[in-house]
Amino acid sequence: MKLWRRKPAALPAANDPAPEAGAADRLLRRLEWTVIRRLDGLLQGDYRTLMRGTGLDLADLREYQMHDDVRHIDWNVTARQQVPHVRVFTEDREMAAWFVLDLSRSVDFGSGPRAKREISAGFVGVLARLLTRHGNRVGALVYGHDLEAVLPPRSSRTHVLRLLHEMERRAHAATDTKAPHHGMTRLADMLQSAAGLMPRRSTVFVVSDFLTEPGWEKPLARLAQRHEVVAVRLFDPLERELPDLGLVPLADAETGEQVWVDTHDAAFRRRFAKLAAEREDALRDALANAGVDALELSTADDLVEAIVRFADMRRRRVRATGAPPRRAGELR
């Protein structure tokens, strides 16, 4: 049912020459014509909600309104005016965004024309290009079984090409179905490595299907204490509900374990859907408890609609909290 792939033996250093035009260049050009051009007309001013800066400059004072953050009340002005006033800040746009990319074997799965890996590459390419066009820098940590590449933040189109090239290299280098399996993804290790490799406060996109060994919740919460974290969860509709296909073989992408299941059995399909729903609820609760924004990306999603949905989600959160971004090291 699936084509499993092995990890590459080595990847080039981040200061190697830019990759030649190839699959990454074709992908980025296609995204620029089919996705980014559409987003230019849809996002408009909502770009500011995609990533928030670390610097804060006092812009204005206004009367306190319901749902404003009480930490921003200016008590001196409040005492003089006898009416609560809050400080309004402008944000420094100069900051870095990091993509923590889970490219383990499980992201190769897709029940339709696109796999989770392709959805990941499309999302990363679009977000990276949108951010670099506005002068922000993007970097990436690429994981397969282990940390395989570190791309320090840069702001050029060539750098976005390099990022997509690394993702494509990982996909093409993992074509050997006889390669040994290394067990489940260790997302906790990925998040701990990310925390050590990001010295300054950044916006961090954790792009993963979250099919991983347990124990990742605390490292994610610790990462969110210092950085603004967005969890981009990849999934395929078939992972939530099985169709009636009769007797079919299923293989665990991470461990290589195989089993035959009778999908014609309605009771089995109900049990599968029930367990999948319980896992979905537990995952959403874990992300909420970690205090991170979450975006779900299906292999059946339209990428433009997904990013507009993401921008709308971010805008609503900013309006609800009324809070400027946290300074480095500040707890929520």
Secondary structure, 3 states (H helix, E strand, C coil): CCCCCCCCCCCCCCCCCCCCCCHHHHHHHHHHHHHHHHHHHHHHHHHHHCCCCCCEEEEEEEECCCCCCHHHECHHHHHHHCCCEEEEEEECCCCEEEEEEECCHHHHCCCCCCCHHHHHHHHHHHHHHHHHHCCCEEEEEEECCCEEEEEEEECCHHHHHHHHHHHHHHHHCCCCCCCCCCCCECHHHHHHHHHHHCCCCCEEEEEECCCECCCCHHHHHHHHHHCEEEEEEEECHHHCCCCCCCEEEEECCCCCCEEEEECCCHHHHHHHHHHHHHHHHHHHHHHHHHCCEEEEEECCCCHHHHHHHHHHHHHHHHHHHCCCCCCCCCCC
